[in-house]
Amino acid sequence: MPNQIKDLYKIDQTSFDYIYEENVNVPLKDDKGLVRCNVYRPKETGKQYPVLVTYGPYGKDIHYSHFHADSFNEVPEEHHSPHSAWETPDPGFWTRNEYAIVRADERGLGQSPGVLNTMSRGTSEAFFDVIEWAASQPWSNGKVGLLGISYYAGSQWRVAARQPKGLACIIPWEGMSDYYRDRCRHGGILSNTFIKFWWNRQVITNQYGRPGRAARNWGFDTIEGDLSEEELLSNLRDQTADNEKYRFLDEDYYASKDYDMGDIKVPILSVGNWGGILLHLRGNVEGYLNAGSDLKYLRFLTGRHDLPFYGKENVEMQKSFLDAFLKDHDTQGWTTGKAPKVGLVLRKGDVGYNDVEAEKHYPQRFENEWPIARTQYTKYFLTPDRQIVESQPDKTEQSQVSYKALGTLKEPQLVQFTSKPFQQETEITGHIVAHLNVSLSAISNTAIAPTELDLFLTIRHLDSTGKEIFYTGTVGDPVPITKGWLRVSLRKTEPKHPRSKPWHPHREYRSTDVLPVKTGEVYGVDVEIWPTNVVVGKGNRLVLEVSSGDTQGAGLFEHNSDVDRPRESLEGLNHINFGPDHDNFVLLPIIPSP
C-alpha cells in the first residue's frame, strides 16, 4: 500500500471564473475509506447552490481535450473551461448558471483509494455517500441532481434506487440501466470487444496508484505514490475477465450488480439515442418504463454519442428540468406533470449520418406515453423465398432457409428477407419482436454436431433504388435501423413476469433456464429487437437480416469471444424452418397516420 492517506485539499479562488477545490476528501460510511472529489462553485459567497454530482472512472483531473481531443474541438465554446471533462457537465457553464459541481473519482480510480470494481454494489454505495455529503455542505442548498453521459448516466439508476438523502432528480443521458442485458450479454451473448476497449483505454489506465499518469497527460500521479504491479492487480476486479467467465444473471457477479428499478422515486428525464443500438438505448427505455417515479420523462434524439449533450437546445432542456427540481423554478411544467411525457425525433428521409446540421431536418413530435398508445402491432411474415409479406402466406410443405454458423464481421454468414416496396409512408416506432423457427445441423455427415445456436438480427432500410439508408451510430459510424440477439439455449421466457408483453419477451437468463439445443429439432423462439424509430418512405423497403455473427453496424460492439462462442459448440448449419406449423414473422409497431 502507499504511504498513509493524505489530505492535500487545495482551494483556488482567483485563477478561474469559479471557486475550485481540488482533492476534497469525502469520508465513506462504516469506515470504508474515502472518495476524493473536485468541487467547482460560483464565486459569490454566502449563497447556497444546488449541486450536480458526477461519480465515475474516467478521472476527475483528465481534461476533455486529452481524453478525446477531436470530440472536445466540436463541443460549443461555452462548454470549454480549464476543467472540462469527458461526458460530464462543464464547470464553467454550470457555475455561471449558479450551480455547484462535485466531480468524484470512483473508488480505486484517479485519486480515490480502494478496490477498482466498476458498476459494483460497493462503488454504488460510495456514490450514495458522495451525494449525501454534497447535499450537506454549507454552500449547498440541500438539493442534488445527477447529470452525465454513458457511465455517468448508467450509475444514476443504481444510486437513485438507494434513495440517498438530498437527491432531487436525475438525467441519465444515454445510460444503460440493465448491466447484463444492455451492456454485457445481448440476448445472453457476450459483447466483448467494447468492454475490452473501454477497460484497457479508459479505466485501467486511470487506476489509483498506476504509474505514469501525469507523463501521459492522463490526470495527475497518485497523491500517495505509485503502487507495485502486484498491488495494482490485487486491487481490481477485471471486468473483461469477469464478463467472459460469468454467463448468468443468478451468478453472484451479475446478481450483486442488480437492483430494483421500482425503488427509484425521484423525477427522471431519461434521454436515449436512436443510434445507440448496441449499448445504451435499451436501458434508457427500460429505466423509464420500470422506474417507480411519479414524474418521469423520456426523450429520444439522434447524432453521435458525445455531442448532443452539449447542444444548445438540449442544454436548455437539461437546465429547465434541473431548475424545476433544484431551484423551484419551473417554466415547462416538469414538476406538475404537464410537460410532454415523451419526445421523439423522427428518422425520416435519407439525410446521411454523422452530420449534425443535416439531422436538424428530422421532424420532432411529443407523445403522452411510451409505448405509444395508438400503436398497431402488425405481423409481417417471412417466406421461404426470402420475402417479407403483409399477409400470412398459404401453408406450404416443410422447407428451410440455411446459412453457416460462426459468421464474423469480416466474413458474415447470413440470410436476408426483403419486403415489397411500401405503398405509403409508414412510421415504425416502438418495440420489435421476431418469431423464428430455428434448428441446426452438422456441417457434414462426419462433423461433430453443434450444441448451440446464436442468432444475430438486423433491420435495414432500403430506398426506392435499393440503396441502404444509414443512421448515425455511437461514434459517428453508419448503422442500420436496429439490432437484436438471442442465444437459443437461453430461449426460455417468463410470460407471467410483469415486464413481459407481446411486444417485449422477458427472460431471466438464469443458469437454471438453460435448455438443450439438439440437431434436427425445431425451436420456436421470440427474439427481442431493440426499440427504434424509422419512417419508411413510399417505395422503400425493409430487410430483416438473420446472421450467425456480427454484421455491418456492429462497430465497436462485436461478439467474438472464443471463450463465449467456442467453435466446437457452434460450428454447423443454422436453419429457419417453414411449414404448416412454422410461421416466421417480425412484429412491427406501426404508428397510424393522423
RASUL-V742862 format. One record per residue. N is the residue number from 1. RES is the residue in one letter. SS is DSSP state (@ for helix, = for strand, . for the rest). OMEGA is omega in radians with two decimals (NA if undefined). Layout:
((N/RES/SS/OMEGA) (N/RES/SS/OMEGA))
This chain:
((1/M/./3.11) (2/P/./3.07) (3/N/./-3.12) (4/Q/./-3.13) (5/I/./-3.05) (6/K/./2.99) (7/D/./-3.11) (8/L/./-3.14) (9/Y/./3.11) (10/K/=/3.08) (11/I/=/3.14) (12/D/=/-3.10) (13/Q/./-3.02) (14/T/./-2.97) (15/S/./-3.02) (16/F/./3.12) (17/D/./-3.12) (18/Y/./3.03) (19/I/=/-3.10) (20/Y/=/3.10) (21/E/=/-3.00) (22/E/=/3.05) (23/N/=/3.05) (24/V/=/3.14) (25/N/=/3.02) (26/V/=/-3.13) (27/P/=/3.11) (28/L/./-3.10) (29/K/@/3.07) (30/D/@/3.08) (31/D/@/-3.14) (32/K/./3.07) (33/G/./-3.10) (34/L/=/2.97) (35/V/=/3.10) (36/R/=/3.13) (37/C/=/2.92) (38/N/=/3.14) (39/V/=/3.11) (40/Y/=/-3.10) (41/R/=/-3.11) (42/P/./-3.06) (43/K/./-3.14) (44/E/./-3.09) (45/T/./3.13) (46/G/./3.09) (47/K/./3.07) (48/Q/./-3.02) (49/Y/=/2.96) (50/P/=/-3.00) (51/V/=/3.00) (52/L/=/-3.06) (53/V/=/2.93) (54/T/=/-3.09) (55/Y/=/-3.06) (56/G/=/-2.94) (57/P/./-2.88) (58/Y/./3.04) (59/G/./3.13) (60/K/./-3.07) (61/D/./3.11) (62/I/./-3.10) (63/H/./3.13) (64/Y/@/-3.09) (65/S/@/3.06) (66/H/@/-3.10) (67/F/@/3.14) (68/H/./-2.99) (69/A/@/-3.09) (70/D/@/3.12) (71/S/@/-3.11) (72/F/@/-3.12) (73/N/@/3.12) (74/E/@/3.10) (75/V/./3.12) (76/P/./-3.03) (77/E/@/-3.10) (78/E/@/3.07) (79/H/@/3.01) (80/H/./3.05) (81/S/./3.11) (82/P/./-3.10) (83/H/./3.03) (84/S/./3.14) (85/A/./-3.12) (86/W/./2.96) (87/E/./-3.13) (88/T/=/3.08) (89/P/./-3.07) (90/D/./-3.11) (91/P/@/-3.12) (92/G/@/-3.11) (93/F/@/-2.98) (94/W/@/3.05) (95/T/@/3.04) (96/R/@/3.12) (97/N/./3.00) (98/E/./2.95) (99/Y/=/2.93) (100/A/=/3.12) (101/I/=/2.97) (102/V/=/-3.13) (103/R/=/-3.03) (104/A/=/2.95) (105/D/=/3.09) (106/E/./3.13) (107/R/./3.11) (108/G/./-3.08) (109/L/=/3.14) (110/G/./3.14) (111/Q/./3.13) (112/S/./-3.13) (113/P/./3.10) (114/G/./-3.13) (115/V/./3.08) (116/L/=/-3.12) (117/N/./-3.01) (118/T/./3.04) (119/M/./-3.10) (120/S/./3.08) (121/R/@/-3.11) (122/G/@/-3.12) (123/T/@/3.03) (124/S/@/3.08) (125/E/@/3.10) (126/A/@/3.08) (127/F/@/3.08) (128/F/@/-3.11) (129/D/@/3.12) (130/V/@/3.13) (131/I/@/-3.13) (132/E/@/3.07) (133/W/@/-3.11) (134/A/@/-3.12) (135/A/@/-3.03) (136/S/./-3.08) (137/Q/./-3.07) (138/P/./3.11) (139/W/./-3.14) (140/S/=/3.05) (141/N/=/3.09) (142/G/=/-3.12) (143/K/=/-3.11) (144/V/=/2.99) (145/G/=/3.10) (146/L/=/-3.09) (147/L/=/3.11) (148/G/=/-3.06) (149/I/=/2.91) (150/S/./3.13) (151/Y/@/-3.14) (152/Y/@/3.03) (153/A/@/-3.11) (154/G/@/3.13) (155/S/@/-3.13) (156/Q/@/-3.13) (157/W/@/-3.04) (158/R/@/-3.10) (159/V/@/3.11) (160/A/@/3.11) (161/A/@/3.10) (162/R/./3.03) (163/Q/./3.09) (164/P/./3.12) (165/K/./3.12) (166/G/./3.13) (167/L/=/-3.02) (168/A/=/3.12) (169/C/=/3.12) (170/I/=/3.00) (171/I/=/3.05) (172/P/=/-3.02) (173/W/=/-3.05) (174/E/./-3.08) (175/G/./3.08) (176/M/./3.06) (177/S/./-3.10) (178/D/./-3.04) (179/Y/@/-3.09) (180/Y/@/-2.97) (181/R/@/-3.07) (182/D/@/-2.93) (183/R/@/-2.88) (184/C/@/-3.00) (185/R/=/3.13) (186/H/=/-3.08) (187/G/./-3.10) (188/G/./-3.10) (189/I/=/-3.08) (190/L/=/3.01) (191/S/./-2.87) (192/N/@/-2.96) (193/T/@/3.11) (194/F/@/-3.13) (195/I/@/3.12) (196/K/@/3.12) (197/F/@/-3.10) (198/W/@/-3.08) (199/W/@/-3.02) (200/N/@/-3.12) (201/R/@/-2.89) (202/Q/@/-3.04) (203/V/@/-3.04) (204/I/@/3.12) (205/T/@/-3.10) (206/N/@/-3.10) (207/Q/=/3.05) (208/Y/./3.13) (209/G/./-3.12) (210/R/./-3.09) (211/P/./2.91) (212/G/./-3.10) (213/R/./-3.10) (214/A/@/-3.13) (215/A/@/-3.14) (216/R/@/-3.05) (217/N/./-3.11) (218/W/./-3.08) (219/G/./-3.11) (220/F/./3.01) (221/D/./-3.08) (222/T/./-3.07) (223/I/./-3.07) (224/E/./3.13) (225/G/./-3.08) (226/D/./2.98) (227/L/./3.07) (228/S/./3.13) (229/E/@/3.12) (230/E/@/3.12) (231/E/@/3.12) (232/L/@/-3.13) (233/L/@/-3.12) (234/S/@/-3.08) (235/N/./3.13) (236/L/=/2.90) (237/R/./-3.07) (238/D/./-3.07) (239/Q/@/3.13) (240/T/@/3.14) (241/A/@/-3.09) (242/D/@/-3.12) (243/N/@/3.08) (244/E/@/-3.07) (245/K/@/-3.02) (246/Y/./-2.97) (247/R/./-2.94) (248/F/./-3.08) (249/L/./3.13) (250/D/./2.99) (251/E/./-3.00) (252/D/@/-3.11) (253/Y/@/3.13) (254/Y/@/-3.10) (255/A/@/-3.11) (256/S/./3.14) (257/K/./-3.08) (258/D/./-3.14) (259/Y/./-3.12) (260/D/./3.14) (261/M/@/3.12) (262/G/@/3.12) (263/D/@/3.10) (264/I/./-3.08) (265/K/./-3.07) (266/V/./3.06) (267/P/=/-3.04) (268/I/=/2.86) (269/L/=/-3.10) (270/S/=/-3.05) (271/V/=/3.13) (272/G/=/-3.11) (273/N/=/-3.14) (274/W/./-3.13) (275/G/./-3.10) (276/G/./-2.94) (277/I/./-3.13) (278/L/./3.13) (279/L/./-2.87) (280/H/./-2.95) (281/L/@/-3.12) (282/R/@/-3.10) (283/G/@/3.09) (284/N/@/3.13) (285/V/@/-3.13) (286/E/@/3.10) (287/G/@/3.10) (288/Y/@/-3.07) (289/L/@/-2.92) (290/N/@/3.09) (291/A/./-3.12) (292/G/./-3.08) (293/S/./3.04) (294/D/./-3.13) (295/L/./3.12) (296/K/=/-3.03) (297/Y/=/-3.10) (298/L/=/3.09) (299/R/=/3.06) (300/F/=/3.10) (301/L/=/3.07) (302/T/./3.13) (303/G/./-3.13) (304/R/./-3.05) (305/H/./-2.94) (306/D/./-2.92) (307/L/./-3.07) (308/P/@/-3.14) (309/F/@/-3.07) (310/Y/@/3.13) (311/G/./-2.99) (312/K/@/-3.09) (313/E/@/-3.13) (314/N/@/3.08) (315/V/@/3.08) (316/E/@/3.09) (317/M/@/3.09) (318/Q/@/-3.06) (319/K/@/-3.13) (320/S/@/3.11) (321/F/@/-3.14) (322/L/@/3.09) (323/D/@/-3.09) (324/A/@/-3.03) (325/F/@/-3.11) (326/L/@/-3.14) (327/K/./-3.09) (328/D/./3.12) (329/H/./-3.01) (330/D/./3.13) (331/T/./-3.02) (332/Q/./-3.13) (333/G/./3.13) (334/W/./-3.03) (335/T/./-3.12) (336/T/./-3.09) (337/G/./3.14) (338/K/./3.06) (339/A/./3.13) (340/P/./-3.10) (341/K/./-3.03) (342/V/=/3.06) (343/G/=/-3.05) (344/L/=/2.79) (345/V/=/-3.07) (346/L/./-3.11) (347/R/./-3.06) (348/K/=/3.13) (349/G/./3.13) (350/D/./-3.11) (351/V/./-3.05) (352/G/./-3.14) (353/Y/./-3.11) (354/N/./-3.14) (355/D/./-3.03) (356/V/@/-3.09) (357/E/@/-3.14) (358/A/@/-3.09) (359/E/@/3.03) (360/K/./3.12) (361/H/./3.06) (362/Y/./3.07) (363/P/./3.12) (364/Q/=/-3.11) (365/R/=/3.07) (366/F/=/3.11) (367/E/=/-3.10) (368/N/./-3.04) (369/E/./3.00) (370/W/./-0.15) (371/P/./-3.11) (372/I/./-2.99) (373/A/./-3.07) (374/R/./3.13) (375/T/=/3.03) (376/Q/=/-3.14) (377/Y/=/-2.94) (378/T/=/3.10) (379/K/=/2.97) (380/Y/=/-2.95) (381/F/=/3.04) (382/L/=/-3.14) (383/T/./3.14) (384/P/./3.10) (385/D/./2.95) (386/R/./3.02) (387/Q/=/2.94) (388/I/=/-3.08) (389/V/=/-3.04) (390/E/./-3.11) (391/S/./-3.11) (392/Q/./-3.09) (393/P/./3.06) (394/D/./3.12) (395/K/./-3.10) (396/T/./3.06) (397/E/./-3.12) (398/Q/./3.08) (399/S/=/-3.10) (400/Q/=/2.87) (401/V/=/-2.94) (402/S/=/3.06) (403/Y/=/-3.10) (404/K/=/3.04) (405/A/./3.04) (406/L/./2.98) (407/G/./3.12) (408/T/./3.13) (409/L/./3.14) (410/K/./-3.14) (411/E/./-3.08) (412/P/./3.03) (413/Q/./-2.95) (414/L/=/2.92) (415/V/=/-3.14) (416/Q/=/3.06) (417/F/=/-2.99) (418/T/=/3.13) (419/S/=/2.93) (420/K/./3.11) (421/P/./3.10) (422/F/./-3.08) (423/Q/./3.09) (424/Q/./3.11) (425/E/./-3.03) (426/T/=/3.10) (427/E/=/3.05) (428/I/=/-3.12) (429/T/=/3.10) (430/G/=/-3.05) (431/H/=/-3.08) (432/I/=/3.04) (433/V/=/3.00) (434/A/=/3.06) (435/H/=/-3.09) (436/L/=/3.03) (437/N/=/-2.95) (438/V/=/3.04) (439/S/=/3.11) (440/L/=/3.09) (441/S/=/3.09) (442/A/./-3.10) (443/I/./3.09) (444/S/./-3.11) (445/N/./-3.09) (446/T/./-3.08) (447/A/./3.07) (448/I/./-3.12) (449/A/./3.09) (450/P/./-3.11) (451/T/./-3.14) (452/E/./3.14) (453/L/./3.09) (454/D/=/-3.14) (455/L/=/3.06) (456/F/=/-3.09) (457/L/=/3.11) (458/T/=/3.01) (459/I/=/-3.09) (460/R/=/-3.06) (461/H/=/3.12) (462/L/=/3.05) (463/D/./-3.02) (464/S/./3.11) (465/T/./-3.09) (466/G/./3.11) (467/K/./3.12) (468/E/=/3.06) (469/I/./-3.14) (470/F/./-3.14) (471/Y/=/-3.06) (472/T/=/3.10) (473/G/./-3.00) (474/T/./-3.09) (475/V/./-3.13) (476/G/./-3.12) (477/D/./3.11) (478/P/=/-3.14) (479/V/=/3.06) (480/P/./-3.10) (481/I/./-3.10) (482/T/=/-3.12) (483/K/=/3.06) (484/G/=/-3.03) (485/W/=/2.96) (486/L/=/2.91) (487/R/=/-2.93) (488/V/@/3.06) (489/S/@/3.09) (490/L/@/-3.08) (491/R/./-3.06) (492/K/./3.09) (493/T/./3.11) (494/E/./-3.04) (495/P/./-3.14) (496/K/./3.12) (497/H/./-3.12) (498/P/./-3.12) (499/R/./-3.07) (500/S/./3.12) (501/K/=/3.07) (502/P/./-3.14) (503/W/./-3.04) (504/H/=/3.10) (505/P/./-3.12) (506/H/./3.09) (507/R/./3.12) (508/E/./3.08) (509/Y/./3.10) (510/R/./3.07) (511/S/@/3.13) (512/T/@/-3.14) (513/D/@/-3.06) (514/V/./3.14) (515/L/./-3.13) (516/P/./3.02) (517/V/./-3.03) (518/K/./3.12) (519/T/./3.08) (520/G/./3.12) (521/E/./-3.11) (522/V/./-3.13) (523/Y/=/3.02) (524/G/=/-3.06) (525/V/=/3.03) (526/D/=/-3.07) (527/V/=/3.06) (528/E/=/3.01) (529/I/=/-2.97) (530/W/=/-3.10) (531/P/=/-3.02) (532/T/=/2.99) (533/N/=/2.96) (534/V/=/3.00) (535/V/=/-3.11) (536/V/=/-3.11) (537/G/./3.06) (538/K/./-3.11) (539/G/./3.11) (540/N/./-3.11) (541/R/=/3.03) (542/L/=/3.07) (543/V/=/2.94) (544/L/=/-3.10) (545/E/=/3.09) (546/V/=/-3.05) (547/S/=/-3.14) (548/S/./3.11) (549/G/./-3.11) (550/D/./3.05) (551/T/./-3.10) (552/Q/./-3.13) (553/G/./3.13) (554/A/./3.07) (555/G/./-3.12) (556/L/./-2.88) (557/F/./-3.12) (558/E/./3.14) (559/H/./-2.98) (560/N/./3.13) (561/S/./3.07) (562/D/./3.11) (563/V/./-3.11) (564/D/./-3.10) (565/R/./-3.08) (566/P/./-3.10) (567/R/@/-3.06) (568/E/@/3.13) (569/S/@/-2.96) (570/L/@/-2.97) (571/E/./-3.14) (572/G/./3.07) (573/L/=/3.04) (574/N/=/-3.07) (575/H/=/2.90) (576/I/=/-2.97) (577/N/=/3.11) (578/F/=/3.12) (579/G/=/-3.07) (580/P/./-3.10) (581/D/./-3.01) (582/H/=/3.02) (583/D/./3.05) (584/N/./-3.08) (585/F/=/2.99) (586/V/=/-3.12) (587/L/=/-3.06) (588/L/=/3.09) (589/P/=/-3.09) (590/I/=/3.09) (591/I/=/-3.08) (592/P/./3.09) (593/S/./3.14) (594/P/./NA))
